[in-house]
Amino acid sequence: MSKQGLLQRVFKLQEHGTTVRTEVIAGFTTFLTMVYIVFVNPQILGAAGMDTQAVFVTTCLIAAFGSIMMGLVANLPVALAPAMGLNAFFAFVVVGAMGYSWQVGMGAIFWGAVGLLILTLLRVRYWMIANIPLSLRVGITAGIGLFIAMMGLKNAGIIVANPDTLLTIGNLTSHSVLLGALGFFIIAILASRNLHAAVLVSIVITTAIGLLLGDVTFNGVFSAPPPVSSVIGQADLKGALNISMAGVIFSFMLVNLFDSSGTLIGVTDKAGLTDEKGTFPRMQQALYVDSISSVSGAFIGTSSVTAYIESSSGVAIGGRTGLMAVVTGVLFLLVIFLSPLASMVPAYAAAGALIYVGVLMTGSLARVRWDDLTEAVPAFVTAVMMPFSFSITEGIALGFIAYCIMKAGTGRWREIGPCVPIVSLLFVLKIAFIDHH
């Protein structure tokens, strides 16, 4: 039996009106769109004190594992990798601001992923997605976007701390500010011209300029993968089961829940696979794959894994089946041998990507009904409190509580579904009993 015939049978290419060639090109395109994560993720987790070379390898491994599993088990054109936003939350908030060790933080990611897996097994996950109002979902996405953009602006030195005004503008003539800004505009311009590899091109150009300016040292291109023993299996599962970590674990679970589910619905919708209710074929398998990938990711030492909206770049050029995701996964495995290139990328080269992700995520605010204050206030509170309180958990908590207050206070409490008050109550208990004891 020919190889074409085997792929045809496994991925049902004909039924989906696609060919091996189309799927391979779509897989390659998706890979080029999201490969920036193997440069950005080690930098972010490195800020938490993790070994960046080891994180580079585990990022490639988990992206390969998740994407190949999604292709084989769910036969969907969706690639997975560590989530932007949750990695920043882990590094800058849990480890940086709250002062936990990265091992305990990884433990929290692990338990959050286990919670997600349990919700998926009990089929509660879909019920939660359906019952959390749009204004809160949008507020969470936009808030994480603002939070990531703030990290990008800080990493490039565009904004710096100031005791009088909290924040102020940095030195606008420094290399890092100029190249960080250049990187961002390269991405924004190329992306608006529909170039799928815009982020990768920007990182390459700004790193190359950094090399010419003497900010970056060239260490070669290929090498055997660096050892990963410093991060694999290092998650402190017992240390994370501390009552003070409950809100953090819950936040990891909740954000991953929306992030992945929303992306899966978005990409399958673009591929023409969803029905009018937003459900798509093999949905349960897809949800299993992404929760198992998250649990595995925390175990091997990388942040929560999620479906990537960048998969839609492959779908846009014809990717319709899991073969596209498998191709993307295999390419992630090959990147492992390029670790010297990853170690060259300076913080400002990745900063443009962070700011750009912020732009994309904040765009969802357009979906809020701003003329209805009971929807607008919770969305606004959620979105602005994440960067201002420097915590994704507090943003989610205050947004949920604001939703209940606005609906109840205007006599529209019947509009509050069962899910929101339960989550709000958990957060109120956390604030009352955990945060102040």
C-alpha positions as CSV (number, residue, x, y, z in Angstrom):
1,M,0.0,0.0,0.0
2,S,1.4,3.4,-1.0
3,K,2.3,6.1,1.6
4,Q,-0.3,8.4,-0.1
5,G,-2.9,5.7,0.5
6,L,-2.0,5.3,4.1
7,L,-2.2,9.1,4.8
8,Q,-5.4,9.2,2.8
9,R,-6.9,6.5,5.1
10,V,-5.6,7.8,8.4
11,F,-6.5,11.5,7.9
12,K,-9.5,11.0,5.5
13,L,-8.0,13.6,3.1
14,Q,-10.6,13.1,0.3
15,E,-13.6,13.5,2.6
16,H,-12.1,16.9,3.7
17,G,-11.4,17.9,0.1
18,T,-7.6,18.2,0.5
19,T,-4.4,16.6,-0.6
20,V,-1.1,15.5,1.0
21,R,0.7,18.4,-0.7
22,T,-1.8,21.0,0.6
23,E,-1.6,19.7,4.2
24,V,2.2,19.6,4.2
25,I,2.3,23.2,2.9
26,A,-0.3,24.2,5.5
27,G,1.7,22.5,8.3
28,F,4.9,24.3,7.2
29,T,3.0,27.7,7.2
30,T,1.6,27.1,10.7
31,F,5.1,26.2,11.9
32,L,6.6,29.4,10.5
33,T,3.8,31.4,12.2
34,M,4.3,29.9,15.6
35,V,8.0,28.9,15.8
36,Y,8.7,32.2,17.6
37,I,7.5,30.5,20.8
38,V,10.8,28.5,20.9
39,F,12.7,31.7,21.1
40,V,10.3,33.7,23.3
41,N,9.3,31.0,25.9
42,P,12.8,30.2,27.1
43,Q,13.4,34.0,27.6
44,I,10.2,34.3,29.7
45,L,10.8,31.2,31.8
46,G,14.4,32.2,32.1
47,A,13.2,35.3,34.0
48,A,11.9,32.8,36.6
49,G,15.4,31.3,37.0
50,M,14.9,28.3,34.7
51,D,17.7,27.0,32.5
52,T,16.9,28.7,29.1
53,Q,18.7,26.1,27.0
54,A,16.8,23.2,28.7
55,V,13.5,25.2,28.3
56,F,14.2,25.6,24.6
57,V,14.3,21.8,24.2
58,T,11.2,21.2,26.3
59,T,9.3,23.9,24.4
60,C,10.1,22.1,21.1
61,L,9.3,18.7,22.6
62,I,5.9,19.6,24.0
63,A,4.9,21.5,20.9
64,A,5.8,18.5,18.8
65,F,4.0,16.1,21.2
66,G,0.8,18.1,21.5
67,S,0.6,18.9,17.7
68,I,1.2,15.3,16.6
69,M,-1.3,13.9,19.2
70,M,-3.9,16.5,18.0
71,G,-3.4,15.4,14.4
72,L,-3.5,11.6,15.1
73,V,-6.1,11.4,17.9
74,A,-8.5,14.2,16.9
75,N,-7.6,14.6,13.2
76,L,-7.9,18.4,13.5
77,P,-5.7,21.1,11.8
78,V,-4.7,22.6,15.1
79,A,-1.2,22.9,16.5
80,L,-0.3,23.2,20.2
81,A,2.5,24.8,22.1
82,P,3.1,26.6,25.5
83,A,0.6,29.4,26.0
84,M,1.6,33.0,25.8
85,G,0.2,34.8,28.8
86,L,0.3,31.8,31.1
87,N,4.1,31.7,30.8
88,A,4.3,35.4,31.7
89,F,1.9,34.9,34.6
90,F,4.1,32.1,35.8
91,A,7.4,33.9,35.5
92,F,6.6,37.5,36.4
93,V,3.8,37.1,38.9
94,V,4.0,33.7,40.6
95,V,7.8,33.5,40.7
96,G,8.7,37.2,40.4
97,A,6.1,39.1,42.4
98,M,4.8,36.4,44.7
99,G,8.2,35.0,45.4
100,Y,7.5,31.3,44.9
101,S,10.3,29.1,43.5
102,W,9.8,28.1,39.9
103,Q,9.5,24.5,41.0
104,V,6.4,25.3,43.1
105,G,5.1,27.5,40.2
106,M,5.4,24.5,37.8
107,G,3.6,22.4,40.4
108,A,0.7,24.9,40.3
109,I,0.6,24.6,36.5
110,F,0.6,20.8,36.9
111,W,-2.4,20.9,39.3
112,G,-4.2,23.4,37.1
113,A,-3.8,21.1,34.1
114,V,-4.9,18.1,36.2
115,G,-8.0,20.1,37.1
116,L,-8.6,20.9,33.4
117,L,-8.3,17.2,32.6
118,I,-10.8,16.3,35.3
119,L,-13.3,18.9,34.0
120,T,-12.8,17.5,30.5
121,L,-13.3,13.9,31.7
122,L,-16.5,14.9,33.6
123,R,-17.6,16.9,30.5
124,V,-18.0,20.0,32.8
125,R,-15.5,21.9,30.6
126,Y,-17.9,22.5,27.8
127,W,-20.7,23.5,30.2
128,M,-18.3,26.1,31.7
129,I,-17.4,27.6,28.3
130,A,-21.0,27.9,27.4
131,N,-22.0,29.5,30.7
132,I,-19.4,32.1,31.2
133,P,-20.6,35.4,29.7
134,L,-18.9,36.8,26.7
135,S,-18.0,40.1,28.4
136,L,-15.9,38.1,31.0
137,R,-14.3,35.8,28.4
138,V,-13.4,38.9,26.3
139,G,-12.1,40.8,29.3
140,I,-9.9,37.9,30.3
141,T,-8.4,37.6,26.8
142,A,-7.9,41.4,26.5
143,G,-6.4,41.6,30.0
144,I,-3.8,38.9,29.3
145,G,-3.1,40.8,26.1
146,L,-2.4,44.0,27.9
147,F,-0.3,42.1,30.5
148,I,1.8,40.5,27.8
149,A,2.2,43.9,26.0
150,M,3.3,45.5,29.2
151,M,6.0,42.7,29.6
152,G,7.1,43.4,26.0
153,L,7.4,47.2,26.6
154,K,9.3,46.5,29.8
155,N,11.7,44.0,28.2
156,A,12.6,46.4,25.5
157,G,13.1,49.2,28.0
158,I,10.3,51.3,26.5
159,I,8.7,51.6,29.9
160,V,10.6,51.6,33.2
161,A,9.7,51.8,36.8
162,N,9.5,55.3,38.5
163,P,8.9,55.9,42.2
164,D,6.9,59.1,41.6
165,T,4.6,58.0,38.7
166,L,4.8,54.2,39.0
167,L,5.8,54.0,35.3
168,T,7.6,56.3,32.9
169,I,9.0,56.2,29.4
170,G,12.5,54.7,29.1
171,N,15.6,56.0,27.3
172,L,14.3,56.3,23.7
173,T,17.7,56.4,22.2
174,S,19.0,53.1,23.6
175,H,19.6,50.1,21.3
176,S,17.0,48.0,23.1
177,V,14.2,50.5,22.8
178,L,14.9,51.3,19.2
179,L,15.3,47.7,18.2
180,G,12.3,46.6,20.3
181,A,10.1,49.2,18.6
182,L,11.5,48.3,15.2
183,G,10.8,44.6,15.8
184,F,7.2,45.4,16.7
185,F,6.6,47.6,13.6
186,I,8.2,45.0,11.3
187,I,5.7,42.4,12.6
188,A,2.7,44.8,12.4
189,I,3.5,45.9,8.9
190,L,4.3,42.4,7.6
191,A,1.3,40.8,9.3
192,S,-1.0,43.5,7.8
193,R,0.4,42.5,4.4
194,N,-0.6,38.9,5.3
195,L,3.0,37.5,5.6
196,H,2.5,34.4,7.9
197,A,6.1,34.4,9.2
198,A,6.1,38.0,10.3
199,V,7.1,37.3,13.9
200,L,10.0,35.1,12.8
201,V,11.2,37.6,10.3
202,S,11.2,40.4,12.9
203,I,13.2,38.3,15.4
204,V,15.7,37.4,12.8
205,I,16.2,41.0,11.6
206,T,16.4,42.6,15.1
207,T,18.8,39.8,16.3
208,A,21.0,40.4,13.2
209,I,21.1,44.1,13.9
210,G,22.0,43.3,17.5
211,L,24.9,41.2,16.2
212,L,26.2,44.1,14.1
213,L,25.9,46.4,17.1
214,G,27.8,44.0,19.3
215,D,24.9,43.2,21.6
216,V,24.7,39.6,20.5
217,T,27.3,36.9,20.2
218,F,27.1,34.3,17.4
219,N,27.4,30.7,18.8
220,G,26.9,28.7,15.6
221,V,23.8,27.2,14.1
222,F,23.5,23.5,14.8
223,S,24.4,21.5,17.9
224,A,23.3,18.4,19.8
225,P,20.3,19.2,22.0
226,P,21.4,20.6,25.4
227,P,20.6,18.4,28.5
228,V,17.1,18.9,30.0
229,S,17.6,17.2,33.4
230,S,17.6,20.6,35.1
231,V,13.9,21.1,34.3
232,I,12.3,17.7,33.6
233,G,10.4,16.3,36.6
234,Q,11.4,19.2,38.8
235,A,7.9,20.5,39.4
236,D,7.2,20.6,43.2
237,L,3.8,19.0,43.3
238,K,3.6,18.8,47.0
239,G,4.8,22.4,47.6
240,A,2.1,23.7,45.2
241,L,-0.7,22.1,47.1
242,N,-0.5,24.9,49.6
243,I,-3.8,26.8,50.4
244,S,-2.1,30.1,49.4
245,M,-1.6,28.7,45.9
246,A,-5.3,27.8,45.4
247,G,-6.1,31.0,43.5
248,V,-3.1,30.6,41.3
249,I,-3.9,27.0,40.4
250,F,-7.6,28.0,39.8
251,S,-6.4,30.9,37.5
252,F,-4.1,28.6,35.5
253,M,-7.0,26.2,35.0
254,L,-9.6,28.8,34.1
255,V,-7.4,30.7,31.7
256,N,-6.3,27.5,30.0
257,L,-9.9,26.5,29.8
258,F,-10.9,29.6,27.8
259,D,-7.7,29.9,25.9
260,S,-7.7,26.5,24.4
261,S,-11.4,26.0,24.0
262,G,-11.8,29.4,22.3
263,T,-8.9,28.8,20.0
264,L,-10.2,25.3,19.0
265,I,-13.6,26.8,18.2
266,G,-12.0,29.7,16.3
267,V,-9.7,27.5,14.1
268,T,-12.3,24.8,13.4
269,D,-14.8,27.4,12.5
270,K,-12.4,28.9,10.0
271,A,-11.8,25.4,8.6
272,G,-15.6,25.1,8.1
273,L,-15.8,22.2,10.6
274,T,-18.1,23.7,13.3
275,D,-21.8,23.7,13.4
276,E,-24.0,26.7,14.4
277,K,-23.6,25.9,18.2
278,G,-19.8,26.1,17.9
279,T,-19.3,22.3,18.3
280,F,-17.0,20.5,16.0
281,P,-16.2,16.8,15.2
282,R,-14.1,14.9,17.7
283,M,-14.4,17.8,20.1
284,Q,-14.0,15.6,23.2
285,Q,-10.8,14.0,21.8
286,A,-9.4,17.5,21.1
287,L,-10.1,18.6,24.6
288,Y,-8.4,15.4,26.0
289,V,-5.3,16.0,23.9
290,D,-4.9,19.6,25.0
291,S,-5.4,18.8,28.7
292,I,-3.0,15.8,28.6
293,S,-0.4,18.0,26.8
294,S,-0.7,20.6,29.6
295,V,-0.1,18.0,32.3
296,S,2.8,16.5,30.4
297,G,4.2,20.0,29.7
298,A,4.3,21.0,33.4
299,F,6.0,17.6,34.2
300,I,8.8,18.2,31.7
301,G,9.2,21.8,32.7
302,T,7.3,24.2,30.5
303,S,4.2,26.3,31.0
304,S,0.6,25.4,30.2
305,V,0.1,24.1,26.7
306,T,-2.7,25.4,24.5
307,A,-4.1,25.3,21.0
308,Y,-2.6,28.0,18.9
309,I,-4.7,30.5,17.0
310,E,-1.7,30.7,14.6
311,S,-3.0,27.4,13.2
312,S,-5.5,29.4,11.3
313,S,-2.7,30.6,9.0
314,G,-2.4,26.9,7.8
315,V,-6.2,26.6,7.6
316,A,-6.2,29.8,5.5
317,I,-4.2,28.1,2.8
318,G,-6.2,24.9,2.8
319,G,-5.2,22.8,5.9
320,R,-8.2,20.8,6.8
321,T,-7.0,17.6,8.7
322,G,-4.7,16.4,11.4
323,L,-1.9,15.8,8.8
324,M,-1.3,19.6,8.9
325,A,-0.8,19.4,12.7
326,V,1.5,16.3,12.5
327,V,3.7,18.1,9.9
328,T,3.9,21.2,12.3
329,G,4.9,18.8,15.2
330,V,7.6,17.1,13.2
331,L,9.2,20.5,12.3
332,F,9.2,21.4,16.0
333,L,11.2,18.2,16.6
334,L,13.8,19.2,14.0
335,V,14.2,22.7,15.5
336,I,15.7,21.1,18.7
337,F,19.1,20.9,16.8
338,L,19.2,24.7,16.4
339,S,19.6,25.6,20.1
340,P,22.7,27.9,19.4
341,L,20.4,30.2,17.4
342,A,17.8,30.3,20.2
343,S,20.5,31.4,22.7
344,M,21.4,34.3,20.5
345,V,18.1,36.1,20.6
346,P,18.2,39.2,22.9
347,A,15.3,40.2,25.1
348,Y,14.4,43.2,22.8
349,A,14.1,41.0,19.7
350,A,11.3,39.0,21.4
351,A,9.7,42.1,22.9
352,G,8.1,43.1,19.6
353,A,6.4,39.7,19.5
354,L,5.0,40.2,23.0
355,I,3.6,43.7,22.1
356,Y,2.1,42.3,18.9
357,V,0.4,39.4,20.8
358,G,-1.0,42.2,23.0
359,V,-2.5,44.0,20.0
360,L,-4.2,40.8,18.8
361,M,-5.6,39.8,22.2
362,T,-6.9,43.3,23.0
363,G,-8.8,43.4,19.7
364,S,-11.4,41.1,21.3
365,L,-12.8,44.1,23.3
366,A,-14.6,45.1,20.2
367,R,-17.1,42.3,20.9
368,V,-18.2,43.9,24.3
369,R,-21.6,45.6,24.3
370,W,-20.3,48.9,25.6
371,D,-23.7,50.5,25.6
372,D,-24.8,48.0,28.3
373,L,-22.9,48.9,31.5
374,T,-23.7,45.6,33.2
375,E,-21.6,44.0,30.4
376,A,-19.1,46.8,29.9
377,V,-18.0,47.3,33.5
378,P,-17.0,43.6,34.2
379,A,-15.1,43.5,30.9
380,F,-13.3,46.7,31.7
381,V,-12.5,45.7,35.3
382,T,-11.1,42.3,34.1
383,A,-9.0,43.8,31.3
384,V,-7.5,46.7,33.2
385,M,-6.9,45.0,36.6
386,M,-4.6,42.4,35.1
387,P,-1.8,44.8,34.1
388,F,-2.6,47.3,36.9
389,S,-2.6,44.8,39.7
390,F,0.2,42.8,37.9
391,S,-1.9,39.7,38.4
392,I,-4.0,37.6,36.1
393,T,-5.7,36.0,39.1
394,E,-6.9,39.3,40.6
395,G,-8.1,40.5,37.2
396,I,-10.3,37.4,36.8
397,A,-11.5,37.5,40.4
398,L,-12.5,41.2,40.3
399,G,-14.2,40.8,36.9
400,F,-16.4,37.9,38.1
401,I,-17.3,39.8,41.2
402,A,-18.1,43.0,39.3
403,Y,-20.4,41.0,36.9
404,C,-22.5,39.7,39.9
405,I,-22.6,43.2,41.5
406,M,-23.7,44.9,38.2
407,K,-26.3,42.4,37.3
408,A,-27.8,42.1,40.8
409,G,-27.6,45.9,41.4
410,T,-29.6,46.6,38.3
411,G,-32.2,44.0,39.1
412,R,-31.0,41.8,36.2
413,W,-29.8,38.9,38.4
414,R,-31.7,36.4,36.3
415,E,-29.1,36.9,33.6
416,I,-26.4,35.5,35.9
417,G,-25.8,31.9,34.9
418,P,-25.0,29.3,37.6
419,C,-21.3,29.3,36.8
420,V,-20.4,32.9,37.5
421,P,-21.7,33.1,41.1
422,I,-19.9,29.8,42.0
423,V,-16.6,31.2,40.7
424,S,-17.2,34.6,42.2
425,L,-17.9,33.0,45.6
426,L,-14.7,31.0,45.4
427,F,-12.7,34.2,44.7
428,V,-14.5,36.1,47.6
429,L,-13.5,33.3,50.0
430,K,-10.0,33.4,48.7
431,I,-9.7,37.1,49.2
432,A,-11.3,36.9,52.7
433,F,-9.5,33.9,54.1
434,I,-6.3,33.3,52.1
435,D,-5.0,36.7,51.0
436,H,-5.2,38.2,54.5
437,H,-4.0,35.4,56.7
